[in-house]
Amino acid sequence: MQFFTFSLLIFFICYANCAPKAGDCTADELKECTPLGNKLKAYMSRHEGYRLPPDVYQNCTILCGSITKCYNELKCNNAQELKEDFEIRCSKLEYLTASIHHCMNRFSNAVYQRTYECSEKYDFLTRDLTKKAQIYKDGQACFVEIAEKVCRAESVEYLKNKETYGKLVDFLTVKPDNGCRGPHHEFSSEQCKPVVNSLNDLKVDLEKVQINDPTLLKLIGRCKEAVACVNDACMYPMAQDIHDGCDVFQLVNTHYGRCLVNVGEKDLSKYACLEGKPIVDKNECLKADKKDCLKIVFEGECGKEAVKNFDEHFETHRRTTCRRASLMPK
Ligand SMILES: *[C@@H]1O[C@H](CO)[C@@H](O)[C@H](O)[C@H]1NC(C)=O
C-alpha cells in the first residue's frame, strides 16, 4: 500500500515536468535551441503588430533559419512541435514587415463601412472560406485600390505581388488544424472588429425602448452577426462579453426585461420576500435564491406575460449580472 501511494505521488509530481514522454527530448537536450527561440520572440514582441525595421527583419530571418535547423536535428517529438511553432511565427515575418495586420484592420473597416465602391462587388468579410478564397482571388485589384487609400506603401507592395498576395489569401482562407494560433485566426479576429465595433454606433436607450422596437431589433440582429463572427474567430479577445451583451439585448426585448426596468421605480414594500431590499442591486450578482421572490414580484407588478419563460430569462439575467459583477474591481 505504501509503495502504491508513493509511486502515485511521484507520478503526480513528475507528470508535468520531469519524465519526458516516450520520443520526447529532455529539457537539457532542448537547451541549445532555446536561446535562439527566445531571441526571436524578443525581436517580435518588441515590434508586435508593427512593421519590422529592415535590419531586424534580416536578423529574424537568419534566426528562423537557425531555429528550424536546430530543432530539426533533434528528431524527437517535442522538438518537432516546437519547430512547427516557430515555423508559424516565422511565416508571419514577411507580412509583419509589410504591416499587413494594420492594413487588414483598416481595409476591413473600409469594406464594412462601404467606403469604396469597388468592395460592393466582393464579399470580403464572408466567413465561408471556400467563397472567400475565390473572392480574394477575383478582388485583388479592389483590395489594392483600397489599400492604396488606407494602408502603408509597403503593404500595397505586398498586396500587388502575386506570390505574397497568394500567401495572404492562404492565411485568410485555409483554417489550420493545429489549434487556435497563427495568422489565420489573427486575421479572422481582425475581420470581426468592424461588426463588433459597429455595435457601439447603434444607440438604443435600453431603459425606454419598447418591445420589438426597430432600433432594438436592429441591434439584436447586428449582435448576432458579431457573435457568429467571434465564435468562428477563436482568438477574439473578451468574446464572452459580446455573448453576454447580446443576451442582455435579447432580454431587454422581453416582458421580463421590460418589467425589470419598470419595477425599479415602484414601491415594492408589500412584497415580504424582498425583506425590504431592492429587487436587484446594480452591479451585484443576482443570486439564484432570489428566483421565487422575483417571480412573485414580476407577476404581481407586470402580469402573467412577465413570467413567461421565467426560468430561462432569470437564468440569462443571473448569468450576465454575475459575470459582470465578477469583473468589477472589488
Ligand atoms: C542583428 O544581428 C547582428 C549580429 O548578431 C547584431 O550585431 C545587430 O545589432 C542586430 N541588429 C539588430 C537591429 O538587432
The ligand as an ORCA input file, in Angstrom:
! r2SCAN-3c Opt
* xyz 0 1
  C      21.478     41.896    -35.888
  O      22.448     40.921    -35.550
  C      23.763     41.415    -35.510
  C      24.700     40.239    -35.277
  O      24.263     39.409    -34.252
  C      23.859     42.458    -34.391
  O      25.183     42.976    -34.299
  C      22.885     43.575    -34.671
  O      22.887     44.512    -33.613
  C      21.483     43.020    -34.879
  N      20.586     44.072    -35.311
  C      19.502     44.448    -34.632
  C      18.700     45.539    -35.211
  O      19.177     43.938    -33.582
*
